[in-house]
Amino acid sequence: MLYNLVMKIFKYKFSKLIYTLIGIILALSAAGFAITLWQAIDFGTDTANPTFTIIRYALMFFVTVALAVILISLLVSSYYAVDGDGRTIKTSFGFIKSVYKIDDIDMISLDRATNKLTVVFKNEQFIVIVVKESWYEEFVQAILDVNPGIEYNIRSKTSADNDEKNA
């Protein structure tokens, strides 16, 4: 609980297609586990080479469980966290975690034409923030609360149209 009070957490926004694919793969993983379990119970190691059969069962159990754990971790532990005390942005995509210093941020840009929120760092690297559109302002405000000197610009749909006409 204290972790959530100190940090402002914003969950990843996955598309319906991603949720569907994760659901299908989880179902296939469960089916693979069930079939392997059925084969292990029904057939056992009654083969010419029982060592190979045991290794095959162990690998199938490991792969199906590992796949399920990875997919569930993507659903549960995919977020951005703004830590005001540590002055960092933490990104988590399942087991993959990254930390960025807020002091290294040069600019935050919201492009309304493409509906993308981009954080640009002083070394010209950038990350695109994938959260609910309704959270964009709250996310930006959380960063600006830590470092108000960061430039924040909004590129509107009309300015994008005017730029294309002038080019």
GROMACS elastic network, one bead per residue, 0.5 to 0.9 nm:
[ bonds ]
;  ai    aj funct       b0    kb
    1     4     6  0.53215   500
    1     5     6  0.65205   500
    1     6     6  0.89874   500
    2     5     6  0.50149   500
    2     6     6  0.63246   500
    2     7     6  0.85992   500
    3     6     6  0.54814   500
    3     7     6  0.61874   500
    4     7     6  0.51948   500
    4     8     6  0.64834   500
    4     9     6  0.69796   500
    5     8     6  0.71941   500
    6    82     6  0.88238   500
    6    83     6  0.66277   500
    6    84     6  0.72309   500
    6    85     6  0.72928   500
    7    81     6  0.60190   500
    7    82     6  0.55226   500
    7    84     6  0.67097   500
    7    85     6  0.81749   500
    8    80     6  0.82366   500
    8    81     6  0.54203   500
    8    82     6  0.51723   500
    8    83     6  0.66718   500
    8    84     6  0.83272   500
    8   139     6  0.82145   500
    8   142     6  0.72687   500
    9    79     6  0.66185   500
    9    80     6  0.57662   500
    9    82     6  0.65456   500
    9    83     6  0.87640   500
    9   139     6  0.87872   500
   10    78     6  0.88156   500
   10    79     6  0.54516   500
   10    80     6  0.50975   500
   10    81     6  0.61605   500
   10    82     6  0.84276   500
   10   131     6  0.67120   500
   10   132     6  0.85275   500
   10   135     6  0.76702   500
   10   139     6  0.75102   500
   11    76     6  0.89400   500
   11    77     6  0.82063   500
   11    78     6  0.60833   500
   11    80     6  0.63052   500
   11    81     6  0.85410   500
   11   130     6  0.84946   500
   11   131     6  0.62776   500
   11   132     6  0.81701   500
   12    75     6  0.87304   500
   12    77     6  0.89011   500
   12    78     6  0.55864   500
   12    79     6  0.50221   500
   12    80     6  0.71948   500
   12    92     6  0.89810   500
   12    93     6  0.83273   500
   12   129     6  0.83237   500
   12   130     6  0.57030   500
   12   132     6  0.76003   500
   13    78     6  0.88762   500
   13    79     6  0.87513   500
   13   130     6  0.57469   500
   13   132     6  0.57208   500
   13   133     6  0.89883   500
   14    17     6  0.80536   500
   14    18     6  0.60770   500
   14    19     6  0.68012   500
   14    75     6  0.88045   500
   14   130     6  0.81074   500
   14   131     6  0.82299   500
   15    18     6  0.52874   500
   15    19     6  0.65083   500
   15    20     6  0.86974   500
   16    19     6  0.50878   500
   16    20     6  0.60848   500
   16    21     6  0.85856   500
   17    21     6  0.60899   500
   17    22     6  0.85329   500
   18    21     6  0.50463   500
   18    22     6  0.60444   500
   18    23     6  0.84568   500
   19    22     6  0.51336   500
   19    23     6  0.61079   500
   19    24     6  0.86429   500
   19    75     6  0.85899   500
   20    23     6  0.50524   500
   20    24     6  0.61668   500
   20    25     6  0.86103   500
   21    24     6  0.50736   500
   21    25     6  0.60822   500
   21    26     6  0.84367   500
   22    25     6  0.51731   500
   22    26     6  0.60023   500
   22    27     6  0.85237   500
   22    71     6  0.65415   500
   22    72     6  0.84976   500
   22    75     6  0.87140   500
   23    26     6  0.50936   500
   23    27     6  0.61472   500
   23    28     6  0.86288   500
   23    71     6  0.89067   500
   24    27     6  0.50653   500
   24    28     6  0.61857   500
   24    29     6  0.85465   500
   25    29     6  0.60112   500
   25    30     6  0.85427   500
   25    67     6  0.83292   500
   25    68     6  0.81026   500
   25    71     6  0.83286   500
   26    30     6  0.61564   500
   26    31     6  0.85318   500
   26    64     6  0.87906   500
   26    67     6  0.76881   500
   26    68     6  0.57941   500
   26    71     6  0.73309   500
   26    72     6  0.84965   500
   27    30     6  0.50913   500
   27    31     6  0.61066   500
   27    32     6  0.85453   500
   28    32     6  0.60259   500
   28    33     6  0.85213   500
   28    64     6  0.85470   500
   29    32     6  0.50410   500
   29    33     6  0.61661   500
   29    34     6  0.85817   500
   29    63     6  0.83896   500
   29    65     6  0.73439   500
   29    67     6  0.68559   500
   29    68     6  0.64331   500
   30    33     6  0.50633   500
   30    34     6  0.61121   500
   30    35     6  0.85888   500
   30    64     6  0.70160   500
   30    65     6  0.82133   500
   30    68     6  0.78939   500
   31    34     6  0.50249   500
   31    35     6  0.60518   500
   31    36     6  0.84690   500
   31    64     6  0.87995   500
   32    35     6  0.51837   500
   32    36     6  0.60670   500
   32    37     6  0.84607   500
   32    60     6  0.76262   500
   32    61     6  0.82135   500
   32    64     6  0.64601   500
   33    36     6  0.51753   500
   33    37     6  0.60535   500
   33    38     6  0.85593   500
   33    60     6  0.71543   500
   33    61     6  0.59650   500
   33    63     6  0.87913   500
   33    64     6  0.58362   500
   33    65     6  0.75321   500
   34    37     6  0.50263   500
   34    38     6  0.60533   500
   34    39     6  0.85658   500
   35    38     6  0.50083   500
   35    39     6  0.61185   500
   35    40     6  0.85303   500
   36    39     6  0.51040   500
   36    40     6  0.60658   500
   36    41     6  0.85862   500
   36    57     6  0.64835   500
   36    60     6  0.67477   500
   36    61     6  0.70618   500
   37    40     6  0.50797   500
   37    41     6  0.61601   500
   37    42     6  0.84510   500
   37    57     6  0.80856   500
   37    61     6  0.80593   500
   38    41     6  0.52118   500
   38    42     6  0.58437   500
   38    43     6  0.81107   500
   39    42     6  0.51195   500
   39    43     6  0.54316   500
   39    44     6  0.69030   500
   39    57     6  0.85695   500
   40    43     6  0.56416   500
   40    45     6  0.74567   500
   40    53     6  0.88375   500
   40    54     6  0.85766   500
   40    57     6  0.69480   500
   41    44     6  0.54991   500
   43    46     6  0.62478   500
   43    47     6  0.85085   500
   44    47     6  0.82935   500
   44    50     6  0.86961   500
   44    53     6  0.82971   500
   44    54     6  0.85662   500
   45    48     6  0.85224   500
   45    49     6  0.79730   500
   45    50     6  0.50134   500
   45    51     6  0.80579   500
   45    52     6  0.89494   500
   45    53     6  0.60979   500
   45    54     6  0.69015   500
   46    49     6  0.82282   500
   46    50     6  0.67532   500
   46    53     6  0.86538   500
   47    50     6  0.56384   500
   47    52     6  0.89065   500
   47    53     6  0.73514   500
   49    52     6  0.56715   500
   49    53     6  0.67220   500
   50    53     6  0.50058   500
   50    54     6  0.61789   500
   50    55     6  0.86142   500
   51    54     6  0.52195   500
   51    55     6  0.62332   500
   51    56     6  0.85743   500
   52    55     6  0.51489   500
   52    56     6  0.60724   500
   52    57     6  0.86710   500
   53    56     6  0.50156   500
   53    57     6  0.62011   500
   53    58     6  0.85745   500
   54    57     6  0.51762   500
   54    58     6  0.61136   500
   54    59     6  0.85750   500
   55    58     6  0.50765   500
   55    59     6  0.60675   500
   55    60     6  0.85386   500
   56    59     6  0.51991   500
   56    60     6  0.61373   500
   56    61     6  0.86122   500
   57    60     6  0.51379   500
   57    61     6  0.61324   500
   57    62     6  0.85071   500
   58    61     6  0.51992   500
   58    62     6  0.60758   500
   58    63     6  0.86030   500
   59    63     6  0.59927   500
   59    64     6  0.85338   500
   60    63     6  0.52022   500
   60    64     6  0.61347   500
   60    65     6  0.84834   500
   61    64     6  0.54414   500
   61    65     6  0.61008   500
   61    66     6  0.84036   500
   62    65     6  0.53348   500
   62    66     6  0.58718   500
   62    67     6  0.84337   500
   63    66     6  0.51279   500
   63    67     6  0.59981   500
   63    68     6  0.85790   500
   64    67     6  0.52078   500
   64    68     6  0.62826   500
   64    69     6  0.87025   500
   65    68     6  0.51480   500
   65    69     6  0.61519   500
   65    70     6  0.86384   500
   66    69     6  0.50781   500
   66    70     6  0.61160   500
   66    71     6  0.86295   500
   67    70     6  0.52136   500
   67    71     6  0.62413   500
   67    72     6  0.85897   500
   68    71     6  0.52620   500
   68    72     6  0.60672   500
   68    73     6  0.84795   500
   69    72     6  0.52032   500
   69    73     6  0.60264   500
   69    74     6  0.86388   500
   70    73     6  0.51271   500
   70    74     6  0.63397   500
   70    75     6  0.89181   500
   70    94     6  0.69788   500
   70    95     6  0.76976   500
   71    74     6  0.50777   500
   71    75     6  0.65399   500
   71    76     6  0.87923   500
   71    94     6  0.78592   500
   72    75     6  0.51231   500
   72    76     6  0.61184   500
   72    77     6  0.82211   500
   72    94     6  0.80759   500
   73    76     6  0.50551   500
   73    77     6  0.53178   500
   73    78     6  0.75526   500
   73    93     6  0.81139   500
   73    95     6  0.68627   500
   74    77     6  0.55575   500
   74    78     6  0.55817   500
   74    92     6  0.88292   500
   74    93     6  0.60084   500
   74    95     6  0.76065   500
   75    78     6  0.62940   500
   75    93     6  0.87415   500
   75    94     6  0.73039   500
   76    79     6  0.86943   500
   76    94     6  0.73390   500
   77    92     6  0.64593   500
   77    93     6  0.63738   500
   77    95     6  0.75711   500
   78    91     6  0.75937   500
   78    92     6  0.50120   500
   78    94     6  0.53485   500
   78    95     6  0.85623   500
   78    96     6  0.88904   500
   79    90     6  0.81254   500
   79    91     6  0.59164   500
   79    92     6  0.52537   500
   79    93     6  0.66576   500
   79    94     6  0.86233   500
   79   130     6  0.89745   500
   79   131     6  0.83394   500
   80    89     6  0.68782   500
   80    90     6  0.56400   500
   80    92     6  0.63651   500
   80    93     6  0.88093   500
   80   129     6  0.81176   500
   80   130     6  0.88395   500
   80   131     6  0.84354   500
   81    88     6  0.81737   500
   81    89     6  0.56144   500
   81    90     6  0.50002   500
   81    91     6  0.64080   500
   81    92     6  0.83460   500
   82    86     6  0.88013   500
   82    87     6  0.76196   500
   82    88     6  0.61073   500
   82    90     6  0.64616   500
   82    91     6  0.89361   500
   82   102     6  0.86777   500
   82   139     6  0.79296   500
   82   142     6  0.66280   500
   82   143     6  0.67196   500
   82   146     6  0.89008   500
   83    86     6  0.54441   500
   83    87     6  0.55564   500
   83    88     6  0.52677   500
   83    89     6  0.61673   500
   83    90     6  0.75838   500
   83   142     6  0.87037   500
   83   143     6  0.86837   500
   83   146     6  0.85023   500
   84    88     6  0.68764   500
   84    89     6  0.86910   500
   84   102     6  0.88945   500
   84   142     6  0.78805   500
   84   143     6  0.78515   500
   84   145     6  0.78547   500
   84   146     6  0.55957   500
   85    88     6  0.80429   500
   85   146     6  0.83474   500
   86    89     6  0.87647   500
   86   101     6  0.84475   500
   87   100     6  0.87199   500
   87   101     6  0.61302   500
   87   102     6  0.54915   500
   87   103     6  0.72262   500
   87   143     6  0.86743   500
   87   146     6  0.66000   500
   87   147     6  0.83380   500
   88    99     6  0.65067   500
   88   100     6  0.54558   500
   88   102     6  0.50466   500
   88   103     6  0.80205   500
   88   143     6  0.88307   500
   89    98     6  0.82807   500
   89    99     6  0.57460   500
   89   100     6  0.50999   500
   89   101     6  0.62958   500
   89   102     6  0.64079   500
   89   143     6  0.82575   500
   90    97     6  0.71827   500
   90    98     6  0.57118   500
   90   100     6  0.63449   500
   90   101     6  0.87555   500
   91    96     6  0.81718   500
   91    97     6  0.56190   500
   91    98     6  0.51311   500
   91    99     6  0.63163   500
   91   100     6  0.82516   500
   92    95     6  0.69536   500
   92    96     6  0.57259   500
   92    98     6  0.64855   500
   92    99     6  0.88258   500
   93    96     6  0.50945   500
   93    97     6  0.63238   500
   93    98     6  0.87783   500
   94    97     6  0.76587   500
  100   103     6  0.87326   500
  100   104     6  0.75848   500
  100   105     6  0.85014   500
  101   104     6  0.54120   500
  101   105     6  0.72266   500
  102   105     6  0.54051   500
  102   106     6  0.89383   500
  102   121     6  0.88302   500
  102   143     6  0.71271   500
  102   146     6  0.75613   500
  102   147     6  0.70280   500
  102   150     6  0.89619   500
  103   106     6  0.81048   500
  103   121     6  0.89327   500
  103   146     6  0.87777   500
  103   147     6  0.69312   500
  103   150     6  0.85044   500
  104   120     6  0.88452   500
  104   121     6  0.56186   500
  104   122     6  0.57324   500
  104   123     6  0.80498   500
  105   108     6  0.77460   500
  105   119     6  0.69756   500
  105   120     6  0.60036   500
  105   122     6  0.58757   500
  105   123     6  0.88371   500
  105   126     6  0.89612   500
  105   147     6  0.89936   500
  105   150     6  0.67636   500
  105   151     6  0.88258   500
  106   119     6  0.78958   500
  106   120     6  0.57293   500
  106   123     6  0.85270   500
  106   124     6  0.83623   500
  106   149     6  0.88310   500
  106   150     6  0.59529   500
  106   151     6  0.66630   500
  107   118     6  0.83107   500
  107   119     6  0.61330   500
  107   120     6  0.51652   500
  107   121     6  0.67564   500
  107   122     6  0.81721   500
  107   150     6  0.56527   500
  107   152     6  0.58129   500
  107   153     6  0.77977   500
  108   117     6  0.72690   500
  108   118     6  0.57333   500
  108   120     6  0.60486   500
  108   121     6  0.87572   500
  108   140     6  0.75613   500
  108   150     6  0.73089   500
  108   151     6  0.62425   500
  108   153     6  0.65007   500
  108   154     6  0.86316   500
  109   116     6  0.80683   500
  109   117     6  0.57893   500
  109   118     6  0.51615   500
  109   119     6  0.64781   500
  109   120     6  0.77793   500
  109   151     6  0.82872   500
  109   152     6  0.58274   500
  109   153     6  0.50261   500
  109   154     6  0.58605   500
  109   155     6  0.74429   500
  110   114     6  0.88159   500
  110   115     6  0.69880   500
  110   116     6  0.58365   500
  110   118     6  0.63789   500
  110   119     6  0.89133   500
  110   136     6  0.82772   500
  110   152     6  0.79599   500
  110   153     6  0.63663   500
  110   155     6  0.61097   500
  110   156     6  0.83263   500
  111   114     6  0.57202   500
  111   115     6  0.53512   500
  111   116     6  0.53458   500
  111   117     6  0.64677   500
  111   118     6  0.81269   500
  111   153     6  0.84916   500
  111   154     6  0.59630   500
  111   156     6  0.64126   500
  111   157     6  0.78362   500
  111   160     6  0.87898   500
  112   116     6  0.69254   500
  112   117     6  0.86870   500
  112   154     6  0.71644   500
  112   155     6  0.58661   500
  112   157     6  0.55447   500
  112   160     6  0.87024   500
  113   116     6  0.81199   500
  113   155     6  0.74446   500
  113   156     6  0.63246   500
  113   158     6  0.82452   500
  113   159     6  0.89509   500
  113   160     6  0.67960   500
  113   161     6  0.87824   500
  114   157     6  0.84259   500
  115   133     6  0.77873   500
  116   128     6  0.68171   500
  116   129     6  0.72243   500
  116   130     6  0.77769   500
  116   133     6  0.87276   500
  117   127     6  0.85711   500
  117   128     6  0.57845   500
  117   129     6  0.54274   500
  117   130     6  0.75494   500
  117   131     6  0.89004   500
  117   133     6  0.88949   500
  117   136     6  0.71222   500
  118   126     6  0.67055   500
  118   127     6  0.57815   500
  118   129     6  0.60228   500
  119   125     6  0.85682   500
  119   126     6  0.54435   500
  119   127     6  0.53769   500
  119   128     6  0.63602   500
  119   129     6  0.73911   500
  120   123     6  0.82873   500
  120   124     6  0.62377   500
  120   125     6  0.59837   500
  120   127     6  0.67319   500
  120   128     6  0.87645   500
  121   124     6  0.53029   500
  121   125     6  0.54037   500
  121   126     6  0.58214   500
  121   127     6  0.85521   500
  122   125     6  0.73292   500
  123   126     6  0.86839   500
  129   136     6  0.85555   500
  130   133     6  0.84627   500
  131   134     6  0.82982   500
  131   135     6  0.66429   500
  131   136     6  0.72729   500
  131   139     6  0.89925   500
  132   135     6  0.53896   500
  132   136     6  0.70474   500
  133   136     6  0.54118   500
  133   137     6  0.83668   500
  134   137     6  0.71453   500
  134   138     6  0.80135   500
  135   138     6  0.51767   500
  135   139     6  0.59905   500
  135   140     6  0.85726   500
  136   139     6  0.51930   500
  136   140     6  0.62013   500
  136   141     6  0.85412   500
  137   140     6  0.51573   500
  137   141     6  0.59994   500
  137   142     6  0.85494   500
  138   141     6  0.50359   500
  138   142     6  0.61239   500
  138   143     6  0.87789   500
  139   142     6  0.51638   500
  139   143     6  0.65617   500
  139   144     6  0.87553   500
  140   143     6  0.52297   500
  140   144     6  0.61275   500
  140   145     6  0.85434   500
  140   152     6  0.81391   500
  141   145     6  0.58982   500
  141   146     6  0.86658   500
  141   148     6  0.89923   500
  142   145     6  0.52221   500
  142   146     6  0.67948   500
  143   146     6  0.53304   500
  143   147     6  0.63326   500
  143   148     6  0.78028   500
  143   150     6  0.84456   500
  144   149     6  0.74185   500
  144   150     6  0.66640   500
  144   151     6  0.89577   500
  144   152     6  0.87097   500
  145   148     6  0.59193   500
  147   150     6  0.62191   500
  148   151     6  0.82055   500
  155   158     6  0.83664   500
  155   159     6  0.65010   500
  155   160     6  0.69711   500
  156   159     6  0.53246   500
  156   160     6  0.63946   500
  156   161     6  0.88186   500
  157   160     6  0.51839   500
  157   161     6  0.63734   500
  157   162     6  0.88162   500
  158   161     6  0.50626   500
  158   162     6  0.62553   500
  158   163     6  0.86446   500
  159   162     6  0.50131   500
  159   163     6  0.61119   500
  159   164     6  0.86810   500
  160   163     6  0.51002   500
  160   164     6  0.63612   500
  160   165     6  0.88108   500
  161   164     6  0.52593   500
  161   165     6  0.63995   500
  161   166     6  0.87912   500
  162   165     6  0.51297   500
  162   166     6  0.61991   500
  162   167     6  0.86982   500
  163   166     6  0.51870   500
  163   167     6  0.62421   500
  164   167     6  0.52655   500
